[in-house]
């Protein structure tokens, strides 16, 4: 299992590799996400799982259907514990704007990324 050292490693290295390796799995999610990961090791990325091939790019492309804001520390927790997302959301540590149903679909894709 590939474990990123921080969100930057995840979005700059692991996610592009996973998208290239499993484009079909990415397109099953069929959504555009914007991630705003705060704190050290964080940053902003747009992940387009509707594109052919799916892509991840630094910054906000302005076309996200679902935006996720979370600290790098809490993001790491979400990666290691798939159930943590809901807990973080209800604690106010994970903000989701746009289509909340897409946030639930995101977990299935993150599992593909962290599986390598």
C-alpha positions as CSV (number, residue, x, y, z in Angstrom):
1,X,0.0,0.0,0.0
2,X,1.4,3.4,-1.0
3,X,1.3,5.9,1.9
4,X,1.9,9.5,1.0
5,X,4.1,11.5,3.3
6,X,1.7,14.5,2.9
7,X,-1.0,15.8,0.7
8,X,1.6,17.3,-1.7
9,X,3.1,13.9,-2.2
10,X,-0.3,12.4,-2.7
11,X,-1.5,14.9,-5.4
12,X,1.8,15.5,-7.1
13,X,3.1,11.9,-7.2
14,X,0.8,9.1,-6.1
15,X,-2.5,10.3,-7.6
16,X,-1.1,11.0,-11.2
17,X,0.4,7.5,-11.1
18,X,-2.8,5.9,-10.0
19,X,-4.8,7.8,-12.6
20,X,-2.5,6.6,-15.3
21,X,-2.7,3.0,-14.0
22,X,-6.5,2.9,-13.3
23,X,-8.2,5.4,-15.6
24,X,-11.3,3.2,-15.8
25,X,-11.7,3.2,-12.0
26,X,-11.3,7.0,-11.9
27,X,-13.9,7.5,-14.6
28,X,-16.4,5.3,-12.6
29,X,-16.4,8.2,-10.0
30,X,-17.1,10.6,-12.9
31,X,-16.7,13.9,-11.1
32,X,-14.4,17.0,-10.7
33,X,-13.1,17.7,-7.3
34,X,-11.2,20.7,-5.8
35,X,-9.0,19.9,-2.8
36,X,-7.9,22.7,-0.5
37,X,-5.5,21.0,2.0
38,X,-4.4,23.4,4.7
39,X,-1.2,23.4,6.8
40,X,2.3,22.2,6.1
41,X,2.5,19.8,3.2
42,X,-0.8,21.0,1.9
43,X,-1.9,22.9,-1.2
44,X,-4.7,23.2,-3.7
45,X,-5.5,20.7,-6.5
46,X,-8.2,20.1,-9.1
47,X,-8.8,16.4,-9.8
48,X,-10.8,15.8,-13.0
49,X,-12.2,12.3,-13.1
50,X,-14.4,13.1,-16.1
51,X,-11.5,13.8,-18.4
52,X,-10.0,11.2,-20.8
53,X,-7.4,10.6,-19.4
54,X,-8.3,11.6,-15.8
55,X,-6.0,14.4,-14.5
56,X,-4.8,16.1,-11.4
57,X,-3.5,19.7,-11.6
58,X,-2.3,22.2,-9.1
59,X,-4.6,25.1,-8.3
60,X,-8.4,25.7,-8.7
61,X,-9.6,25.2,-12.2
62,X,-12.9,26.7,-11.2
63,X,-15.1,23.9,-12.5
64,X,-15.3,21.5,-9.5
65,X,-18.5,19.8,-8.7
66,X,-17.4,19.1,-5.2
67,X,-14.9,21.0,-3.1
68,X,-13.1,19.6,0.0
69,X,-11.3,21.6,2.6
70,X,-9.4,19.8,5.3
71,X,-6.1,20.0,7.1
72,X,-3.2,17.9,5.9
73,X,-3.2,16.1,9.2
74,X,-6.9,15.2,9.0
75,X,-6.5,14.3,5.3
76,X,-3.8,11.7,6.3
77,X,-6.2,10.3,8.9
78,X,-8.9,10.0,6.1
79,X,-6.4,8.0,3.9
80,X,-5.6,5.6,6.7
81,X,-9.1,5.2,8.0
82,X,-11.9,5.3,5.4
83,X,-14.5,5.8,8.2
84,X,-12.8,9.0,9.5
85,X,-14.2,11.3,6.8
86,X,-17.7,11.2,8.3
87,X,-16.4,11.8,11.8
88,X,-14.2,14.7,10.6
89,X,-17.2,16.2,8.7
90,X,-19.5,16.1,11.8
91,X,-16.7,17.6,13.9
92,X,-16.4,20.5,11.5
93,X,-12.9,19.6,10.5
94,X,-13.8,18.6,6.9
95,X,-15.8,21.1,4.8
96,X,-17.6,19.9,1.7
97,X,-19.2,22.4,-0.8
98,X,-21.0,21.5,-3.9
99,X,-22.5,18.0,-4.4
100,X,-22.2,16.1,-1.1
101,X,-23.0,12.8,-2.8
102,X,-19.7,13.2,-4.7
103,X,-17.8,13.3,-1.4
104,X,-19.1,9.9,-0.6
105,X,-18.0,8.6,-4.0
106,X,-14.5,10.0,-3.4
107,X,-13.6,7.4,-0.8
108,X,-13.8,4.6,-3.4
109,X,-11.3,6.5,-5.6
110,X,-8.9,7.3,-2.7
111,X,-8.8,3.5,-2.0
112,X,-7.6,2.9,-5.6
113,X,-4.9,5.6,-5.2
114,X,-3.6,4.3,-1.9
115,X,-3.7,0.7,-3.1
116,X,-1.1,1.7,-5.7
